[in-house]
């Protein structure tokens, strides 16, 4: 009994140690953002879509947008959605249009820039 408990604890410690170096995916409403993306200064909660109440599994949406010099977003458009037609991208776009970001700076001046952003549920 003591040997199996010791073995179970050793396995648990090994699994925990291996998982510490794995990056977490961006998740809806996790408030964890990739350092490669512009930093949001205003974040609006992304709701789960009502179009697919019985969907089980990971959902994913990817959008493209223009970051304006004032930190607002424009020209937000869907690039990908999984599962297709389920409304995840629509909910993401609806919320994302209300987000604000630190502007992208080039040569000391805020500029307009094109970006993509993906989120998973």
N, C-alpha and C positions, 0 to 999 in steps of 0.2 A: 504494500500500500504506500509506504514512504517513498519507494523508488518510483512508482508511477506518478506520484504527486510532484516529486523533484523533476522528473522528466517533462511533465506538463508545464511546470513553471519555466524550465529552461527553454522549451519550445516557444512559449509565450514571449519570453524576453528576446529570443532571436527574431521572431516575427515583428515585434515592436521596434527593434533596432533597424531592421531592414526597411520598415515603412517610414522612418523619419526623414529619409533623403528623397522621397517621392514628392514631386510637386502636386499640389491640389488643383483640380480643374476649376475654371471659373464657373460658379453656380449662381443661378438666379437668386438675387437678394442676399448673397453672402457678404457683400461689401468688401471682398478681397479682389483687388484689381491687378492686372498684369503691369509690371514696371515698364513694359515696352509700349503701352498705350497711353494716350493723354489721361491725365488724372482728373476724375470728376470732382467738381466742387459742389455740385448739387446732384443728388441721386434720387430718383423716383422709383418706388417699389414696382416690380414687374409681377403682375398677377398671373395666375395659372389660367389658361384659356378654358372657357366653358364649352367649346366646340367638341372636345374629346374627353369627357368625364371618365370614360372607362379605359383610357390609354394607360398601359403599364409598360414601364421601361424608361430609358433615357430619352429625353427630348432635347433638341438642339436647334438654335436659330443663329444665323450669321447675317449681318447687315453691312452695308457700306453707307458712308455719310460724309458730309462736308463739315469740317470744324471751322467755324467763322472766327475772325479776329477778336470778336467780343466774347468768345467762349461758348456761344450758342451753336446748335447743330441745324443743318438744313440738308435738303436733298437726301433724306433717309430712305434707303431702298433695301428690299429683301434680296439676299444672295442665295441662301440655302435654308431649308427647314426640314427637320425630321421629327415626327412623320409629316410628310407633305400634306398640306391642306388642313392641318389640324388647328391652326390658329396661334401657334406658339410665336411665330414671327410677327403676326399682327399685334399681339400683346406687348412684345418686346419693342416694336416700333412706336406704339402708342406711348409707352412710358419713356422711351429713349428720347423722343422729341422734347421732353421736359428737362432732360439732364443739361447740366452746364459743366464746362471744363476750363482748366487753365488753358489759355491760348497757346498755340505753337509759336515759338519765337525764332526768327531767323535774322541775324545781323542786328539784334536789339529791337526788332519790330515784330508785332503780332501779325501773323499771316493766315490766309485761308489755306487749309490743307485737307486732303482726302485720306480717309482711314477706313478700316474695317473693324468690326467688333463681333465677337461670338459669345454666346451664353448657353449654358446647359441647365436643364431642370433635373 
